[in-house]
Every structure is written in C-alpha cells, then in structure tokens.
C-alpha cells in the first residue's frame, strides 16, 4: 500500500471520529491509513491537487513534532514485526538519517525551485532529520521494551 502524507490529504470527519482510540495519541496518518485500509476505506492519490501549507512552527516546535512523528512511526512499524526483526531495526537505526537525507535530496534535485532552496536549508534539514531519526529509533526501543515487559504466562496464575 502506498503511503499518503496527511498534509496533502482530505478525510471525512466521520471516518476519523470512528477511531477515538487513535485520536487519543494524536493524528498520525500511518495508523489511520492502516485502519482505513483494513475497513476497505479507499485512499486515493491525486497528483493534480495542489496543497499550500500555511501553519508556522518555531524550530523547537517542529523538532518536537518530528521526534513525536518519528516515534509513532517506529513504534507502529516495530509492533507489526517479530521481536528479532524489531531488534534488527534498532541495530540499523543509524542508517535512517542517511536514507532520509538521500530521499529528500533526490526528490529536491528534480525541481529547480527546490534545488535552489536546498543550499540554504542544509543545517535545518539535518537537525529535523536527526529529530525524526531519534524518534523512530526510540519507537523501536519502546516496542521491544513493551514486549519484554509483558507477562509471559498466559494460563492460570501460579499458586503458592
């Protein structure tokens, strides 16, 4: 399933409100999209639509948002994996930064206006990407911690 960015998405209010458990953790599109997909809700990518983002964030707010989004992504991703694969994700986590920077730079090089902006944005791009990387890694670790802390005995409680 192709993932769609929420910044460029429209949702029916009723579809969102059906999932109050997800809303309690904030709005993280991968969780909602996964749920929608399981319900048969159709998600459509329309490249002809143009979206303008007008929100303003301080650097601190955006760093915190990148960390939180990365953490949620990592947690959701690792929970779907067997424990050993989640451990592998933690070991490979240092590669996240390089992969994301490579994707961003590759996409930016295809558009002249983005190529120009990229030169002046390197430091902030690195800071925000590091925040995401730290969050995603923390999400992987949280998933492993939660599984290892879960009780292993599934039968009747042991009696003395």
BAMAR-20659 format. One record per residue (C-alpha): residue number from 1; residue in three letters; x, y, z. Coordinates in steps of 0.05 Angstrom, whole numbers, padded with zeros to 5 digits. Layout:
BEGIN
<pt><seq>NUM</seq><type>ALA</type><c1>X</c1><c2>Y</c2><c3>Z</c3></pt>
...
This chain:
BEGIN
<pt><seq>1</seq><type>UNK</type><c1>00000</c1><c2>00000</c2><c3>00000</c3></pt>
<pt><seq>2</seq><type>UNK</type><c1>00028</c1><c2>00068</c2><c3>-00020</c3></pt>
<pt><seq>3</seq><type>UNK</type><c1>00032</c1><c2>00116</c2><c3>00039</c3></pt>
<pt><seq>4</seq><type>UNK</type><c1>00000</c1><c2>00184</c2><c3>00032</c3></pt>
<pt><seq>5</seq><type>UNK</type><c1>00022</c1><c2>00246</c2><c3>00070</c3></pt>
<pt><seq>6</seq><type>UNK</type><c1>-00032</c1><c2>00275</c2><c3>00115</c3></pt>
<pt><seq>7</seq><type>UNK</type><c1>-00010</c1><c2>00346</c2><c3>00096</c3></pt>
<pt><seq>8</seq><type>UNK</type><c1>-00038</c1><c2>00332</c2><c3>00026</c3></pt>
<pt><seq>9</seq><type>UNK</type><c1>-00099</c1><c2>00292</c2><c3>00048</c3></pt>
<pt><seq>10</seq><type>UNK</type><c1>-00172</c1><c2>00304</c2><c3>00059</c3></pt>
<pt><seq>11</seq><type>UNK</type><c1>-00211</c1><c2>00260</c2><c3>00107</c3></pt>
<pt><seq>12</seq><type>UNK</type><c1>-00284</c1><c2>00251</c2><c3>00123</c3></pt>
<pt><seq>13</seq><type>UNK</type><c1>-00295</c1><c2>00274</c2><c3>00195</c3></pt>
<pt><seq>14</seq><type>UNK</type><c1>-00338</c1><c2>00213</c2><c3>00208</c3></pt>
<pt><seq>15</seq><type>UNK</type><c1>-00281</c1><c2>00166</c2><c3>00187</c3></pt>
<pt><seq>16</seq><type>UNK</type><c1>-00234</c1><c2>00200</c2><c3>00236</c3></pt>
<pt><seq>17</seq><type>UNK</type><c1>-00282</c1><c2>00203</c2><c3>00294</c3></pt>
<pt><seq>18</seq><type>UNK</type><c1>-00296</c1><c2>00128</c2><c3>00288</c3></pt>
<pt><seq>19</seq><type>UNK</type><c1>-00226</c1><c2>00116</c2><c3>00316</c3></pt>
<pt><seq>20</seq><type>UNK</type><c1>-00224</c1><c2>00154</c2><c3>00381</c3></pt>
<pt><seq>21</seq><type>UNK</type><c1>-00170</c1><c2>00106</c2><c3>00407</c3></pt>
<pt><seq>22</seq><type>UNK</type><c1>-00123</c1><c2>00130</c2><c3>00353</c3></pt>
<pt><seq>23</seq><type>UNK</type><c1>-00142</c1><c2>00203</c2><c3>00363</c3></pt>
<pt><seq>24</seq><type>UNK</type><c1>-00122</c1><c2>00199</c2><c3>00437</c3></pt>
<pt><seq>25</seq><type>UNK</type><c1>-00049</c1><c2>00190</c2><c3>00414</c3></pt>
<pt><seq>26</seq><type>UNK</type><c1>-00054</c1><c2>00248</c2><c3>00364</c3></pt>
<pt><seq>27</seq><type>UNK</type><c1>-00065</c1><c2>00245</c2><c3>00290</c3></pt>
<pt><seq>28</seq><type>UNK</type><c1>-00013</c1><c2>00200</c2><c3>00257</c3></pt>
<pt><seq>29</seq><type>UNK</type><c1>-00032</c1><c2>00183</c2><c3>00186</c3></pt>
<pt><seq>30</seq><type>UNK</type><c1>00001</c1><c2>00114</c2><c3>00182</c3></pt>
<pt><seq>31</seq><type>UNK</type><c1>-00043</c1><c2>00089</c2><c3>00239</c3></pt>
<pt><seq>32</seq><type>UNK</type><c1>-00106</c1><c2>00117</c2><c3>00208</c3></pt>
<pt><seq>33</seq><type>UNK</type><c1>-00089</c1><c2>00095</c2><c3>00138</c3></pt>
<pt><seq>34</seq><type>UNK</type><c1>-00075</c1><c2>00024</c2><c3>00162</c3></pt>
<pt><seq>35</seq><type>UNK</type><c1>-00142</c1><c2>00023</c2><c3>00198</c3></pt>
<pt><seq>36</seq><type>UNK</type><c1>-00178</c1><c2>00053</c2><c3>00137</c3></pt>
<pt><seq>37</seq><type>UNK</type><c1>-00146</c1><c2>00002</c2><c3>00092</c3></pt>
<pt><seq>38</seq><type>UNK</type><c1>-00169</c1><c2>-00055</c2><c3>00137</c3></pt>
<pt><seq>39</seq><type>UNK</type><c1>-00240</c1><c2>-00027</c2><c3>00135</c3></pt>
<pt><seq>40</seq><type>UNK</type><c1>-00240</c1><c2>-00021</c2><c3>00060</c3></pt>
<pt><seq>41</seq><type>UNK</type><c1>-00239</c1><c2>00055</c2><c3>00060</c3></pt>
<pt><seq>42</seq><type>UNK</type><c1>-00208</c1><c2>00077</c2><c3>-00006</c3></pt>
<pt><seq>43</seq><type>UNK</type><c1>-00148</c1><c2>00124</c2><c3>-00004</c3></pt>
<pt><seq>44</seq><type>UNK</type><c1>-00134</c1><c2>00160</c2><c3>-00069</c3></pt>
<pt><seq>45</seq><type>UNK</type><c1>-00072</c1><c2>00197</c2><c3>-00091</c3></pt>
<pt><seq>46</seq><type>UNK</type><c1>-00090</c1><c2>00254</c2><c3>-00139</c3></pt>
<pt><seq>47</seq><type>UNK</type><c1>-00026</c1><c2>00287</c2><c3>-00164</c3></pt>
<pt><seq>48</seq><type>UNK</type><c1>-00065</c1><c2>00344</c2><c3>-00197</c3></pt>
<pt><seq>49</seq><type>UNK</type><c1>-00086</c1><c2>00372</c2><c3>-00129</c3></pt>
<pt><seq>50</seq><type>UNK</type><c1>-00040</c1><c2>00427</c2><c3>-00102</c3></pt>
<pt><seq>51</seq><type>UNK</type><c1>-00035</c1><c2>00440</c2><c3>-00027</c3></pt>
<pt><seq>52</seq><type>UNK</type><c1>-00007</c1><c2>00502</c2><c3>00007</c3></pt>
<pt><seq>53</seq><type>UNK</type><c1>00015</c1><c2>00493</c2><c3>00080</c3></pt>
<pt><seq>54</seq><type>UNK</type><c1>00006</c1><c2>00557</c2><c3>00120</c3></pt>
<pt><seq>55</seq><type>UNK</type><c1>00020</c1><c2>00535</c2><c3>00191</c3></pt>
<pt><seq>56</seq><type>UNK</type><c1>00080</c1><c2>00566</c2><c3>00225</c3></pt>
<pt><seq>57</seq><type>UNK</type><c1>00123</c1><c2>00529</c2><c3>00276</c3></pt>
<pt><seq>58</seq><type>UNK</type><c1>00183</c1><c2>00551</c2><c3>00316</c3></pt>
<pt><seq>59</seq><type>UNK</type><c1>00245</c1><c2>00508</c2><c3>00305</c3></pt>
<pt><seq>60</seq><type>UNK</type><c1>00234</c1><c2>00477</c2><c3>00374</c3></pt>
<pt><seq>61</seq><type>UNK</type><c1>00162</c1><c2>00460</c2><c3>00359</c3></pt>
<pt><seq>62</seq><type>UNK</type><c1>00180</c1><c2>00429</c2><c3>00293</c3></pt>
<pt><seq>63</seq><type>UNK</type><c1>00237</c1><c2>00388</c2><c3>00323</c3></pt>
<pt><seq>64</seq><type>UNK</type><c1>00188</c1><c2>00363</c2><c3>00377</c3></pt>
<pt><seq>65</seq><type>UNK</type><c1>00137</c1><c2>00346</c2><c3>00323</c3></pt>
<pt><seq>66</seq><type>UNK</type><c1>00189</c1><c2>00309</c2><c3>00280</c3></pt>
<pt><seq>67</seq><type>UNK</type><c1>00211</c1><c2>00269</c2><c3>00341</c3></pt>
<pt><seq>68</seq><type>UNK</type><c1>00139</c1><c2>00252</c2><c3>00361</c3></pt>
<pt><seq>69</seq><type>UNK</type><c1>00121</c1><c2>00232</c2><c3>00290</c3></pt>
<pt><seq>70</seq><type>UNK</type><c1>00184</c1><c2>00190</c2><c3>00282</c3></pt>
<pt><seq>71</seq><type>UNK</type><c1>00170</c1><c2>00156</c2><c3>00349</c3></pt>
<pt><seq>72</seq><type>UNK</type><c1>00099</c1><c2>00139</c2><c3>00329</c3></pt>
<pt><seq>73</seq><type>UNK</type><c1>00123</c1><c2>00113</c2><c3>00261</c3></pt>
<pt><seq>74</seq><type>UNK</type><c1>00177</c1><c2>00070</c2><c3>00294</c3></pt>
<pt><seq>75</seq><type>UNK</type><c1>00130</c1><c2>00043</c2><c3>00347</c3></pt>
<pt><seq>76</seq><type>UNK</type><c1>00076</c1><c2>00026</c2><c3>00297</c3></pt>
<pt><seq>77</seq><type>UNK</type><c1>00125</c1><c2>-00006</c2><c3>00249</c3></pt>
<pt><seq>78</seq><type>UNK</type><c1>00161</c1><c2>-00047</c2><c3>00302</c3></pt>
<pt><seq>79</seq><type>UNK</type><c1>00096</c1><c2>-00073</c2><c3>00333</c3></pt>
<pt><seq>80</seq><type>UNK</type><c1>00080</c1><c2>-00106</c2><c3>00267</c3></pt>
<pt><seq>81</seq><type>UNK</type><c1>00147</c1><c2>-00143</c2><c3>00266</c3></pt>
<pt><seq>82</seq><type>UNK</type><c1>00172</c1><c2>-00204</c2><c3>00303</c3></pt>
<pt><seq>83</seq><type>UNK</type><c1>00217</c1><c2>-00187</c2><c3>00362</c3></pt>
<pt><seq>84</seq><type>UNK</type><c1>00281</c1><c2>-00206</c2><c3>00326</c3></pt>
<pt><seq>85</seq><type>UNK</type><c1>00264</c1><c2>-00161</c2><c3>00267</c3></pt>
<pt><seq>86</seq><type>UNK</type><c1>00250</c1><c2>-00104</c2><c3>00315</c3></pt>
<pt><seq>87</seq><type>UNK</type><c1>00319</c1><c2>-00115</c2><c3>00346</c3></pt>
<pt><seq>88</seq><type>UNK</type><c1>00348</c1><c2>-00111</c2><c3>00275</c3></pt>
<pt><seq>89</seq><type>UNK</type><c1>00311</c1><c2>-00045</c2><c3>00264</c3></pt>
<pt><seq>90</seq><type>UNK</type><c1>00345</c1><c2>-00017</c2><c3>00326</c3></pt>
<pt><seq>91</seq><type>UNK</type><c1>00413</c1><c2>-00040</c2><c3>00301</c3></pt>
<pt><seq>92</seq><type>UNK</type><c1>00401</c1><c2>-00009</c2><c3>00232</c3></pt>
<pt><seq>93</seq><type>UNK</type><c1>00372</c1><c2>00056</c2><c3>00261</c3></pt>
<pt><seq>94</seq><type>UNK</type><c1>00436</c1><c2>00096</c2><c3>00249</c3></pt>
<pt><seq>95</seq><type>UNK</type><c1>00422</c1><c2>00087</c2><c3>00174</c3></pt>
<pt><seq>96</seq><type>UNK</type><c1>00355</c1><c2>00123</c2><c3>00179</c3></pt>
<pt><seq>97</seq><type>UNK</type><c1>00388</c1><c2>00192</c2><c3>00175</c3></pt>
<pt><seq>98</seq><type>UNK</type><c1>00427</c1><c2>00175</c2><c3>00111</c3></pt>
<pt><seq>99</seq><type>UNK</type><c1>00366</c1><c2>00143</c2><c3>00078</c3></pt>
<pt><seq>100</seq><type>UNK</type><c1>00321</c1><c2>00202</c2><c3>00092</c3></pt>
<pt><seq>101</seq><type>UNK</type><c1>00372</c1><c2>00255</c2><c3>00071</c3></pt>
<pt><seq>102</seq><type>UNK</type><c1>00384</c1><c2>00216</c2><c3>00007</c3></pt>
<pt><seq>103</seq><type>UNK</type><c1>00309</c1><c2>00213</c2><c3>-00008</c3></pt>
<pt><seq>104</seq><type>UNK</type><c1>00299</c1><c2>00287</c2><c3>00006</c3></pt>
<pt><seq>105</seq><type>UNK</type><c1>00359</c1><c2>00309</c2><c3>-00036</c3></pt>
<pt><seq>106</seq><type>UNK</type><c1>00340</c1><c2>00263</c2><c3>-00094</c3></pt>
<pt><seq>107</seq><type>UNK</type><c1>00269</c1><c2>00290</c2><c3>-00095</c3></pt>
<pt><seq>108</seq><type>UNK</type><c1>00294</c1><c2>00362</c2><c3>-00089</c3></pt>
<pt><seq>109</seq><type>UNK</type><c1>00341</c1><c2>00355</c2><c3>-00148</c3></pt>
<pt><seq>110</seq><type>UNK</type><c1>00283</c1><c2>00340</c2><c3>-00194</c3></pt>
<pt><seq>111</seq><type>UNK</type><c1>00253</c1><c2>00410</c2><c3>-00184</c3></pt>
<pt><seq>112</seq><type>UNK</type><c1>00292</c1><c2>00474</c2><c3>-00198</c3></pt>
<pt><seq>113</seq><type>UNK</type><c1>00258</c1><c2>00515</c2><c3>-00144</c3></pt>
<pt><seq>114</seq><type>UNK</type><c1>00274</c1><c2>00462</c2><c3>-00092</c3></pt>
<pt><seq>115</seq><type>UNK</type><c1>00346</c1><c2>00456</c2><c3>-00114</c3></pt>
<pt><seq>116</seq><type>UNK</type><c1>00357</c1><c2>00530</c2><c3>-00100</c3></pt>
<pt><seq>117</seq><type>UNK</type><c1>00325</c1><c2>00525</c2><c3>-00031</c3></pt>
<pt><seq>118</seq><type>UNK</type><c1>00364</c1><c2>00463</c2><c3>-00012</c3></pt>
<pt><seq>119</seq><type>UNK</type><c1>00430</c1><c2>00501</c2><c3>-00007</c3></pt>
<pt><seq>120</seq><type>UNK</type><c1>00406</c1><c2>00547</c2><c3>00049</c3></pt>
<pt><seq>121</seq><type>UNK</type><c1>00367</c1><c2>00493</c2><c3>00085</c3></pt>
<pt><seq>122</seq><type>UNK</type><c1>00422</c1><c2>00441</c2><c3>00099</c3></pt>
<pt><seq>123</seq><type>UNK</type><c1>00432</c1><c2>00455</c2><c3>00173</c3></pt>
<pt><seq>124</seq><type>UNK</type><c1>00357</c1><c2>00455</c2><c3>00189</c3></pt>
<pt><seq>125</seq><type>UNK</type><c1>00346</c1><c2>00395</c2><c3>00144</c3></pt>
<pt><seq>126</seq><type>UNK</type><c1>00399</c1><c2>00357</c2><c3>00183</c3></pt>
<pt><seq>127</seq><type>UNK</type><c1>00370</c1><c2>00379</c2><c3>00251</c3></pt>
<pt><seq>128</seq><type>UNK</type><c1>00299</c1><c2>00359</c2><c3>00233</c3></pt>
<pt><seq>129</seq><type>UNK</type><c1>00321</c1><c2>00293</c2><c3>00202</c3></pt>
<pt><seq>130</seq><type>UNK</type><c1>00362</c1><c2>00277</c2><c3>00264</c3></pt>
<pt><seq>131</seq><type>UNK</type><c1>00300</c1><c2>00291</c2><c3>00307</c3></pt>
<pt><seq>132</seq><type>UNK</type><c1>00259</c1><c2>00242</c2><c3>00264</c3></pt>
<pt><seq>133</seq><type>UNK</type><c1>00315</c1><c2>00190</c2><c3>00267</c3></pt>
<pt><seq>134</seq><type>UNK</type><c1>00319</c1><c2>00195</c2><c3>00343</c3></pt>
<pt><seq>135</seq><type>UNK</type><c1>00243</c1><c2>00189</c2><c3>00349</c3></pt>
<pt><seq>136</seq><type>UNK</type><c1>00238</c1><c2>00130</c2><c3>00302</c3></pt>
<pt><seq>137</seq><type>UNK</type><c1>00295</c1><c2>00095</c2><c3>00339</c3></pt>
<pt><seq>138</seq><type>UNK</type><c1>00261</c1><c2>00109</c2><c3>00406</c3></pt>
<pt><seq>139</seq><type>UNK</type><c1>00196</c1><c2>00079</c2><c3>00378</c3></pt>
<pt><seq>140</seq><type>UNK</type><c1>00233</c1><c2>00015</c2><c3>00360</c3></pt>
<pt><seq>141</seq><type>UNK</type><c1>00263</c1><c2>00012</c2><c3>00430</c3></pt>
<pt><seq>142</seq><type>UNK</type><c1>00195</c1><c2>00025</c2><c3>00463</c3></pt>
<pt><seq>143</seq><type>UNK</type><c1>00164</c1><c2>-00032</c2><c3>00423</c3></pt>
<pt><seq>144</seq><type>UNK</type><c1>00218</c1><c2>-00080</c2><c3>00446</c3></pt>
<pt><seq>145</seq><type>UNK</type><c1>00213</c1><c2>-00056</c2><c3>00518</c3></pt>
<pt><seq>146</seq><type>UNK</type><c1>00137</c1><c2>-00065</c2><c3>00518</c3></pt>
<pt><seq>147</seq><type>UNK</type><c1>00142</c1><c2>-00136</c2><c3>00492</c3></pt>
<pt><seq>148</seq><type>UNK</type><c1>00197</c1><c2>-00156</c2><c3>00540</c3></pt>
<pt><seq>149</seq><type>UNK</type><c1>00158</c1><c2>-00126</c2><c3>00599</c3></pt>
<pt><seq>150</seq><type>UNK</type><c1>00094</c1><c2>-00162</c2><c3>00580</c3></pt>
<pt><seq>151</seq><type>UNK</type><c1>00077</c1><c2>-00222</c2><c3>00624</c3></pt>
<pt><seq>152</seq><type>UNK</type><c1>00095</c1><c2>-00287</c2><c3>00590</c3></pt>
<pt><seq>153</seq><type>UNK</type><c1>00049</c1><c2>-00333</c2><c3>00630</c3></pt>
<pt><seq>154</seq><type>UNK</type><c1>-00018</c1><c2>-00339</c2><c3>00594</c3></pt>
<pt><seq>155</seq><type>UNK</type><c1>-00052</c1><c2>-00391</c2><c3>00637</c3></pt>
<pt><seq>156</seq><type>UNK</type><c1>-00078</c1><c2>-00390</c2><c3>00708</c3></pt>
<pt><seq>157</seq><type>UNK</type><c1>-00037</c1><c2>-00352</c2><c3>00758</c3></pt>
<pt><seq>158</seq><type>UNK</type><c1>00012</c1><c2>-00395</c2><c3>00796</c3></pt>
<pt><seq>159</seq><type>UNK</type><c1>-00008</c1><c2>-00410</c2><c3>00868</c3></pt>
<pt><seq>160</seq><type>UNK</type><c1>00037</c1><c2>-00419</c2><c3>00927</c3></pt>
